Amino acid sequence: MTIERRGLLLMGLLAPFAAASQTAPEETWDQKWARMLREDWPGLGRYADANKALLASGQKIDIVFMGDSITDLWPQKRPGFFTPGRVGRGIGGETTPQMVLRMMADVVHLKPRLVHIMAGTNDIAGNTGKISFEQTQDNFRMMVTLAKANGIKVLLASTPPANGYPWRPGLETVAPIRAINAWLKPYAKEVGATYVDYWPVLADAAGGMKPGMAMDGVHPTEAGYDAMATVIEPILKANKA
């Protein structure tokens, strides 16, 4: 073998290692979201390993918090709130149809006593495409039906206030959020669920977040989550086993 051929062969053998050593650019949130929609539309893979470990541990689950980024960030911002038995199952960006498809894996199979469902913002934003108010209502109904059919008590949380979404500039948000909550409150009573109203502690008169309650007008700060805890803790205490 000539020196030239040996050199070409060596280059060919080393090429994959050279390529692997190059640092790939980090995905943006939009790129991650687009990839998830292609590869795992409901987000079932997000908590798959954690659910297996939780079930294997035999730990008794008191409540699962099902939701979007506001629920997803809660354990990060206020980990002390998630004492043993409280499980967070939020996924940033998710809409109610995605949550419906996660209900079995991320809630029912964990056999909690309670489920806290907080959603709606990303339906309004159209994160997975256009969705009507009636379709959002039906998705809440499906989640409640699945929970109740499996003996899980439902806490239906108000959709938190927001006077705009940074990722959807110019979109009207206050009126649609108020419409969801105006429907959720009597619906909760109708089906024997508990309505958890975070608006008194989070919302200003215009329907946005009070100063200091949110990082970007949507996602709560530590102070925002602390305010939410003052609402949900008495409800959890009243619903102790």
Secondary structure, 3 states (H helix, E strand, C coil): CCHHHHHHHHHHHHHHHHHHHCCCCCCCHHHHHHHHHHHCCCCCCCCHHHHHHHHHHCCCCCEEEEECHHHHHHHHHCHHHCCCCEEEEECCCCCHHHHHHHHHHHCHHHCCCEEEEECCHHHHHCCCCCCCHHHHHHHHHHHHHHHHHCCCEEEEECCCCCCCECCECCCCCHHHHHHHHHHHHHHHHHHCCEEECCHHHHECCCCCECCCCECCCCCECHHHHHHHHHHHHHHHHHCCC
